[in-house]
Amino acid sequence: MQSPSNPWNFHNSDKALISPNGLHKVVYYYLNEIAMGAPLGGKCFLEIEENQKFKINDWCAGPPVWDVSGQYLAIPVWVNVALRGIKQKIGLIDLNTMELNLFSKIFDVLDLHSLDNNIIKATNSPVYKSADVIFNIEKEKTDKVLKLVALQ
């Protein structure tokens, strides 16, 4: 039996990377530990039904979570924070606008569990001093909104 996906162990063959409606898929390239024994990070893309590929970010973590409609995707994104080192932010992709909303709040390592009714449930730092996260996407501050870029 395969162990459940987590920030240290996920793969492009994981079913969690496919949207609930089966029309979209998250694909990672060049996944590596961000440091020895640390969680994984790599380039991340969104493949949509018309065989189009959109770049999400150069340094995403995982695994992501979808809302039940398959129109929204939450994904951890690695960032280098001045004086704090490498941390994560939550990225939310809206497939209607093809935009990535990168929220301001900083986390250590996110293990995302669900995205439902504008609430992302997760665990921050699941291995060391873990804490439950209840993240309301309508109330949290946005760092930036980026248009997803289609690849040719």
C-alpha positions as CSV (number, residue, x, y, z in Angstrom):
1,M,0.0,0.0,0.0
2,Q,1.3,3.4,-1.0
3,S,1.7,5.9,1.8
4,P,-0.3,9.1,1.5
5,S,1.3,12.1,-0.2
6,N,2.9,14.7,2.0
7,P,5.4,17.6,1.5
8,W,8.3,15.1,1.5
9,N,6.7,12.5,-0.7
10,F,4.5,13.3,-3.7
11,H,4.7,12.4,-7.3
12,N,3.1,13.4,-10.6
13,S,1.2,10.1,-10.6
14,D,-0.7,11.0,-7.4
15,K,-4.5,11.2,-7.9
16,A,-4.6,14.4,-5.8
17,L,-2.9,16.3,-8.7
18,I,-6.0,15.8,-10.9
19,S,-9.0,18.1,-10.5
20,P,-12.2,16.5,-9.2
21,N,-13.9,17.1,-12.6
22,G,-10.9,15.4,-14.3
23,L,-10.3,18.3,-16.7
24,H,-7.1,19.7,-15.1
25,K,-3.8,18.4,-13.7
26,V,-0.9,19.8,-11.8
27,V,2.5,18.6,-13.0
28,Y,5.9,19.1,-11.3
29,Y,9.3,19.2,-12.9
30,Y,12.7,19.0,-11.3
31,L,11.4,18.1,-7.8
32,N,14.2,18.2,-5.3
33,E,14.6,18.5,-1.5
34,I,15.0,22.3,-0.8
35,A,17.7,21.2,1.7
36,M,19.0,17.9,3.0
37,G,16.0,16.0,4.5
38,A,13.7,19.0,3.8
39,P,10.4,18.9,1.8
40,L,10.3,18.9,-2.0
41,G,10.1,21.9,-4.3
42,G,10.2,22.4,-8.1
43,K,8.8,24.0,-11.2
44,C,5.0,23.6,-11.4
45,F,2.6,23.7,-14.3
46,L,-1.2,23.4,-14.8
47,E,-2.3,21.3,-17.7
48,I,-5.9,22.0,-18.9
49,E,-8.3,20.1,-21.0
50,E,-7.2,21.5,-24.4
51,N,-3.7,20.2,-24.0
52,Q,-2.5,23.6,-22.9
53,K,0.1,24.0,-20.2
54,F,0.4,27.1,-17.9
55,K,3.3,27.8,-15.7
56,I,2.2,28.2,-12.0
57,N,5.6,29.1,-10.4
58,D,9.3,28.1,-10.5
59,W,9.3,26.9,-6.9
60,C,6.1,25.2,-5.7
61,A,5.7,22.7,-3.0
62,G,3.0,20.1,-2.6
63,P,0.8,18.3,-2.7
64,P,-1.9,20.8,-3.7
65,V,-5.6,20.6,-2.9
66,W,-8.6,21.3,-5.2
67,D,-12.1,22.6,-4.4
68,V,-14.9,20.2,-5.2
69,S,-15.8,22.0,-8.4
70,G,-12.2,21.7,-9.8
71,Q,-12.2,25.5,-10.5
72,Y,-9.8,26.5,-7.6
73,L,-6.5,25.0,-6.6
74,A,-4.5,25.8,-3.5
75,I,-0.8,25.1,-3.6
76,P,2.2,25.9,-1.3
77,V,4.8,28.2,-2.9
78,W,8.4,28.4,-1.6
79,V,9.7,32.0,-1.0
80,N,12.9,33.4,0.3
81,V,12.0,35.8,3.2
82,A,14.6,38.3,4.3
83,L,16.1,37.5,7.6
84,R,13.9,34.4,8.0
85,G,15.1,32.1,5.2
86,I,13.1,29.8,3.0
87,K,9.4,29.7,3.9
88,Q,6.0,29.1,2.2
89,K,3.0,31.1,1.2
90,I,-0.3,29.8,0.0
91,G,-1.1,30.3,-3.7
92,L,-4.7,30.1,-4.9
93,I,-5.3,29.5,-8.6
94,D,-8.6,30.6,-10.1
95,L,-9.1,28.6,-13.3
96,N,-11.8,31.0,-14.4
97,T,-9.4,34.0,-14.6
98,M,-6.2,31.9,-14.8
99,E,-4.6,33.9,-12.0
100,L,-2.4,32.9,-9.1
101,N,-3.2,34.8,-5.9
102,L,-0.2,34.6,-3.6
103,F,-1.2,35.4,0.0
104,S,0.9,37.4,2.4
105,K,0.9,35.1,5.4
106,I,4.2,33.1,5.9
107,F,4.4,29.4,6.9
108,D,7.2,27.0,7.6
109,V,6.0,23.9,5.8
110,L,2.4,23.4,4.7
111,D,0.6,20.1,4.4
112,L,-2.7,21.1,2.8
113,H,-5.7,19.0,3.6
114,S,-8.8,20.6,1.9
115,L,-10.2,23.6,0.1
116,D,-13.9,24.1,0.8
117,N,-16.2,27.1,1.1
118,N,-13.3,29.5,0.9
119,I,-11.5,27.8,3.7
120,I,-8.1,26.0,3.3
121,K,-7.4,23.5,6.1
122,A,-3.8,22.5,6.6
123,T,-1.1,21.7,9.0
124,N,1.9,24.0,9.4
125,S,5.2,22.4,10.2
126,P,3.7,18.8,10.4
127,V,6.9,17.3,11.8
128,Y,8.2,19.9,14.3
129,K,5.8,22.0,16.5
130,S,2.9,21.3,14.2
131,A,-0.2,23.6,14.2
132,D,-3.5,23.4,12.6
133,V,-4.2,26.1,9.9
134,I,-7.7,27.4,9.1
135,F,-7.1,29.9,6.3
136,N,-10.1,32.0,5.1
137,I,-9.2,33.1,1.5
138,E,-11.7,36.0,1.7
139,K,-10.2,37.5,4.8
140,E,-6.4,37.0,4.2
141,K,-4.2,39.7,2.7
142,T,-2.9,39.2,-0.8
143,D,0.8,39.7,-1.5
144,K,0.4,39.7,-5.3
145,V,-1.8,38.4,-8.1
146,L,0.0,36.9,-11.2
147,K,-1.5,35.9,-14.5
148,L,-0.6,32.3,-15.4
149,V,1.5,32.2,-18.5
150,A,0.6,29.7,-21.3
151,L,3.5,27.8,-22.8
152,Q,3.7,27.4,-26.5
